[in-house]
Amino acid sequence: MGKQRYPINIVSGVPGTGKTSTVNACLDATIPFVALDIDWLLDSANGLISIDNNIDIRFASRTWPAYNALWLEVMSTHLRNGNIPVLFAPLTPVDISQLPDWCESINWLYLDCPDEELVRRLQLRKWSTTAIQGVLGDAERLRVLANTEAHPTMMDTNKLSTADLVKAISQWVTGNTTCPP
């Protein structure tokens, strides 16, 4: 008998679209999945890679494939324990070019909001104009990518309250994933 393979769920979006706010709301809600924020292991991962050199994983793109693979394995541990993990991360299918053996497929849900709202949110974080322009370019690329997928799922975080967003994501997860044995 072959090894069990599972689909996984990733909620994506550029910075400022509401991933962290939504994860925090998930932690306070009764949900049918385990919410995971890709930022939760940044400090520990930085500690591992900074032992012999001065690298910050946030800015060292060469470390991102290994960091993404680490998170996929974290998701695998949840699946083996009978839980449905959902990773909230600014990833796209390009960022995960090869699926692990245990992964059947990836279900993508993209969070988005109008550019004006995105600019407002990033300005509140004191982001530079250059950084904001970069995010706006990434947001446009993500919208194009989502529109080229066979079954794109996008949610406008400007139209849904955080509580409604958690409910909608819960419905999306249960519609895409059967609970592991």
Backbone torsions as a table, in degrees:
resi	resn	phi	psi	omega
1	MET	NA	137.0	-177.8
2	GLY	-76.7	164.9	177.6
3	LYS	-68.1	138.8	178.6
4	GLN	-63.2	135.4	178.0
5	ARG	-117.3	141.8	-175.7
6	TYR	-127.8	147.4	166.7
7	PRO	-79.4	151.7	174.9
8	ILE	-122.6	161.1	-176.0
9	ASN	-118.7	129.7	176.9
10	ILE	-127.4	126.9	173.0
11	VAL	-99.1	116.5	-173.9
12	SER	-115.1	169.6	176.8
13	GLY	162.3	155.4	178.7
14	VAL	-72.8	164.4	175.8
15	PRO	-54.2	135.8	177.7
16	GLY	97.5	-4.2	-178.5
17	THR	-87.8	-6.7	173.2
18	GLY	110.8	14.5	-178.7
19	LYS	-61.8	-50.3	-176.7
20	THR	-67.3	-41.5	177.4
21	SER	-61.1	-39.2	180.0
22	THR	-69.4	-42.0	176.3
23	VAL	-58.9	-45.4	180.0
24	ASN	-61.4	-38.9	176.6
25	ALA	-67.7	-34.9	176.8
26	CYS	-61.7	-37.1	-178.2
27	LEU	-65.0	-24.5	179.9
28	ASP	-97.3	0.0	-175.6
29	ALA	-112.9	161.7	170.8
30	THR	-89.7	112.8	-174.4
31	ILE	-130.3	156.7	-178.3
32	PRO	-87.9	20.6	-177.9
33	PHE	-149.3	168.5	175.6
34	VAL	-100.6	117.3	180.0
35	ALA	-85.0	130.2	-179.3
36	LEU	-127.3	131.1	178.3
37	ASP	-104.5	124.9	-176.5
38	ILE	-57.1	-24.2	-179.4
39	ASP	-75.0	-14.9	-174.3
40	TRP	-62.7	-26.3	-178.9
41	LEU	-103.5	5.3	-176.1
42	LEU	-57.5	-48.3	-177.7
43	ASP	-63.5	-43.0	178.8
44	SER	-65.7	-42.6	178.5
45	ALA	-64.1	-40.1	176.5
46	ASN	-61.4	-39.2	178.0
47	GLY	-61.6	-38.9	179.5
48	LEU	-67.8	-45.8	-175.2
49	ILE	-83.5	-14.4	-178.1
50	SER	-92.3	2.4	-178.8
51	ILE	-59.2	-46.4	-176.9
52	ASP	-107.3	-4.5	179.0
53	ASN	-153.6	166.7	-176.2
54	ASN	-100.6	84.9	-177.8
55	ILE	-122.4	137.9	171.1
56	ASP	-111.1	115.9	-174.0
57	ILE	-58.0	-27.9	-179.9
58	ARG	-61.0	-29.2	-173.9
59	PHE	-116.8	0.8	-178.8
60	ALA	-105.8	87.1	-173.4
61	SER	-58.8	-24.0	179.5
62	ARG	-67.2	-18.3	179.2
63	THR	-89.5	-13.1	-173.6
64	TRP	-63.1	-42.0	178.8
65	PRO	-58.5	-41.3	179.3
66	ALA	-68.1	-38.1	178.6
67	TYR	-65.9	-42.3	176.6
68	ASN	-62.5	-41.7	178.3
69	ALA	-62.9	-38.4	176.3
70	LEU	-58.8	-45.4	179.8
71	TRP	-65.9	-35.8	176.3
72	LEU	-62.6	-37.9	177.7
73	GLU	-69.3	-35.1	173.7
74	VAL	-60.2	-43.2	177.7
75	MET	-62.2	-38.9	178.5
76	SER	-59.9	-40.3	179.9
77	THR	-64.4	-36.5	176.8
78	HIS	-66.7	-43.5	178.9
79	LEU	-61.1	-41.9	179.2
80	ARG	-65.1	-21.3	177.6
81	ASN	-95.1	9.4	175.9
82	GLY	83.9	13.3	179.5
83	ASN	-104.7	155.3	175.2
84	ILE	-101.7	108.6	178.2
85	PRO	-87.2	146.4	173.0
86	VAL	-129.6	120.1	-179.6
87	LEU	-94.6	124.8	175.0
88	PHE	-97.2	113.4	-171.9
89	ALA	-158.3	149.1	178.1
90	PRO	-82.6	54.2	-177.1
91	LEU	-104.9	162.5	172.2
92	THR	-133.9	168.7	177.6
93	PRO	-54.7	-28.8	177.9
94	VAL	-63.6	-32.3	-177.9
95	ASP	-73.3	-18.7	178.5
96	ILE	-124.3	80.9	-173.4
97	SER	-77.4	-26.0	179.8
98	GLN	-129.1	124.4	179.4
99	LEU	-80.0	142.3	173.8
100	PRO	-62.7	159.5	-178.5
101	ASP	-55.5	-34.4	-176.4
102	TRP	-79.5	-9.8	-173.9
103	CYS	-96.9	120.3	179.3
104	GLU	-78.2	-43.2	-177.7
105	SER	-168.7	171.7	176.3
106	ILE	-121.5	128.2	172.3
107	ASN	-94.0	125.0	-177.1
108	TRP	-108.0	133.0	170.4
109	LEU	-124.6	127.8	-177.3
110	TYR	-107.1	127.0	171.8
111	LEU	-89.5	141.4	-178.4
112	ASP	-149.3	166.6	172.1
113	CYS	-158.0	162.4	179.5
114	PRO	-58.5	149.5	-178.3
115	ASP	-55.2	-39.4	-179.4
116	GLU	-60.9	-40.0	179.1
117	GLU	-70.4	-39.0	177.9
118	LEU	-61.1	-45.2	177.5
119	VAL	-59.9	-45.6	-179.7
120	ARG	-58.9	-46.3	-178.6
121	ARG	-63.7	-42.4	-178.9
122	LEU	-72.0	-33.2	174.8
123	GLN	-64.0	-36.4	175.8
124	LEU	-62.5	-28.2	177.3
125	ARG	-85.2	0.0	179.7
126	LYS	68.3	33.8	176.5
127	TRP	-74.5	148.5	178.6
128	SER	-73.0	159.0	177.5
129	THR	-58.7	-39.9	178.9
130	THR	-62.8	-45.2	179.6
131	ALA	-64.3	-40.5	179.0
132	ILE	-63.4	-42.2	178.3
133	GLN	-61.7	-38.3	176.2
134	GLY	-62.2	-42.2	178.7
135	VAL	-65.8	-40.1	178.1
136	LEU	-61.6	-39.7	175.6
137	GLY	-64.2	-42.3	177.5
138	ASP	-63.4	-39.5	179.8
139	ALA	-62.3	-42.0	178.9
140	GLU	-64.5	-42.3	178.1
141	ARG	-63.1	-38.8	179.2
142	LEU	-66.5	-39.0	177.4
143	ARG	-63.3	-42.7	177.9
144	VAL	-62.6	-45.7	179.3
145	LEU	-59.4	-46.5	-179.2
146	ALA	-61.9	-35.2	-179.4
147	ASN	-77.3	-11.9	177.3
148	THR	-95.8	-10.2	179.3
149	GLU	-76.4	155.2	-178.7
150	ALA	-64.6	-41.6	-177.6
151	HIS	-135.3	69.9	-177.9
152	PRO	-71.7	143.8	172.6
153	THR	-122.3	119.8	177.3
154	MET	-127.0	142.9	175.5
155	MET	-128.5	131.3	179.9
156	ASP	-87.9	110.5	-177.0
157	THR	-74.6	-4.6	176.0
158	ASN	-88.6	-18.3	-178.0
159	LYS	-100.2	-16.8	-177.2
160	LEU	-115.3	138.8	171.7
161	SER	-67.6	163.1	179.3
162	THR	-60.4	-41.2	179.3
163	ALA	-62.3	-42.4	178.2
164	ASP	-67.7	-34.3	177.1
165	LEU	-64.2	-43.1	177.6
166	VAL	-60.7	-42.9	178.3
167	LYS	-63.3	-44.6	-179.1
168	ALA	-64.8	-39.5	177.5
169	ILE	-66.6	-39.9	177.2
170	SER	-58.9	-43.4	178.3
171	GLN	-65.7	-40.1	178.5
172	TRP	-62.0	-44.6	-179.5
173	VAL	-63.1	-48.5	-177.4
174	THR	-67.8	-25.7	176.5
175	GLY	-77.5	-20.9	-176.6
176	ASN	-103.6	-17.8	-168.3
177	THR	-134.7	133.8	168.9
178	THR	-95.3	143.6	-177.3
179	CYS	-63.3	131.6	177.9
180	PRO	-61.6	154.8	179.6
181	PRO	-66.6	NA	NA
